[in-house]
Each structure stands twice: as C-alpha cells, then as structure tokens.
Amino acid sequence: MTVSTFDQNYALDLAQVTERAAIAAAHWQGRADKEAVDQAAVDEMRLRLNAIRLDGVVVIGEGEKDRAPMLHNGERVGSGNGAQVDIAVDPVDGTALTARGGPGALSVIAVAERGTMFSPGSLVYMDKLAVGPEAAGVIDLEAPVKHNLEQVARAKGLDLDQLTVIVLERSRNQEYIREIREVGARIRLIGDGDVSAAIAAARPETGIDVLMGIGGSPEAVIAAAAMRCMGGEIQTRLWAGTEQQREYAADHGLDLQRVITTLDLVGGDEAYLAATGVTSGEFLRGVEFGHDQAVTHSVTMQASTGAIRYITTYHSLARERGD
Ligand code: VTB
C-alpha cells in the first residue's frame, strides 16, 4: 500500500541511515582517497535507506559534478510501501575534506513530499544567501552585500564587526569576500561542506550568522530542507560559470536571474532532515572510534513540528557484525 503523506515520524529512521554512512566514510578519513570515502558512504546509505518504509525517488543525488559514485537521480529508494517522497542525499558533503581529515564533513539526507523538491538539472552551482530564524525575512539576494549584512546585523542585535559570514573559499567567491571585508564583517572561510555551513548559519550555538557565496546546487536543496525545519531562510540563483552552462540554461529555459526561494527549493508541508558528522565541524562532532565501538553525533529535524534533536549514539560494532 502506498500513502501520499507522512504517516510516521521518520527522524530516527533517517538518522540511523546517516549514522551508518558516516561510520563507513569515517574509516577512510585522511587516507587521501575521496572516491573510497564516497563509495563507502553511498553503499551504506543505499542499503540502509531501502530498509525504511518509504516510497522514495532520489531527486538530488550528489555526485554529478564530481563524477563520484552516487545514488542516481531518479533512483527509487526505500521499501517501496510507505509515504511517497522526494529524497535528497549527500552521503558525504565534504568527501575531499574527509580524504584529508579536514573539518566539517557530514552525511545528510533530506526527505519531503513527492514532487516538492527543486531539481537543478545539470546546473551544478547556485549563488546562495542563508540565515537563521532571527534574520529570516530581512534578506534579499538581489540587494548589495552591504545591505544584507546590515539587515542581518540589525535583526540579530549585532554590530557589523561582530557578524560572522561563512564563505566557501573559491576564486568565484572573491568578489563576495572583498565586499564582506569592506563592510567590516568577520569571515569564516571553508574548503568544502556548505551544507554544514548553511545549517551552522541557522544554529545559535555556532557563532555563524550568514552563509554567502556560490556553491553546489544539490547542497542548496538540502540546505533548504534544513531551513524549512529550523525556520531559517535561503535564497538562491542558478549560476552558470561557463559558456556551456549558459547554453544549457538557455536551451532548458532556465532563468539565471530569478531568485529561487526556500519554498521553491523544498515545498510542501512536511520535511525531514538527518545529518551525522563524519569529521568534526561547527555543530556536529565527527565519528569517534573506540574498542569495538563507534560514537556518532547527529541532528534530526522535522519541518511541521520544528523539533530539532541532537543524538549521540554508541554503536557496538561487534554486535552489529553479529559476533
Ligand atoms: C560546495 C561544497 C561541497 O561542492 O557545494 C562545492 O559544499 C561546490 O563545488 O562540499 P566546487 O567544489 O566545484 O567548487 C562540494 O565541494 C562537493 O563537491
């Protein structure tokens, strides 16, 4: 039997999937093999997802851009007999980070009602502006950087030199970095992992206030699911950095000027997100191994209730192997 709406709370089911994917990926930490990190997480994620009572279609299967092993777009996942949903996965956001043991890699899944997730097609980059609940409603991607930072600072009761903007360190974001510095706000540069960065911008305990800059489109959809749950806001715009991408946009009638909102990215009434740290980041610790034990740190979120749960799990590796 298929059901069209969520008929149970999926938060813990999804966290169990990201926990397993994170553990699988964490074995490869620092071993300079990004494909192995991804492959281990993808395999584990697919296996565990198929055990959940869901009728899921993968709308966002990270990997296209990097030619990484992936859960393919359009792939059916779940047991096939539960709620009909769209699924966005990033088995590891930050495979390169994990491969060198850098901070902020996580395993993440977002689920929403069928037909409600935005598909960016082959346009793999988006310009993004994301903030937490206090600053939701005051940002405007079409306005200058200065205006947005002043708005967020005012909404949060901060001076501009107390505001922290997290930016993916890429040459395409240099203009943003220059403008943020000119305004006098603080910057946190990251090498990868802007799903974690977007969530961090919406969580009070991280000291990060805004995510700005051009990053991956799949990561924007996942971040939007998180924003739906946390009451934050993300505004995006498709970004075409090459002639080929501009042609693709023109051929497919994709408007590169249009601001794509949180609700455009993830619509519907309900959404879930689960994420587990692979390496320690702004708001989740990474996987820790002990004798026959792995400890994971996860967060789960639900849009309709706004419930955010932090879960620490002690996994007995021997028992799970059936020893
Ligand atoms: C970001 C980052 C990801 O892709 O979205 C980035 O969050 C953007 O693409 O972890 P480039 O690396 O090509 O600049 C990732 O690094 C994953 O590919």
Residues whose N, C-alpha, C, O or C-beta is under 5 A from the ligand:
A	BS01	VTB	D93 G94 D192 G193 D194 V195 G215 G216 E219
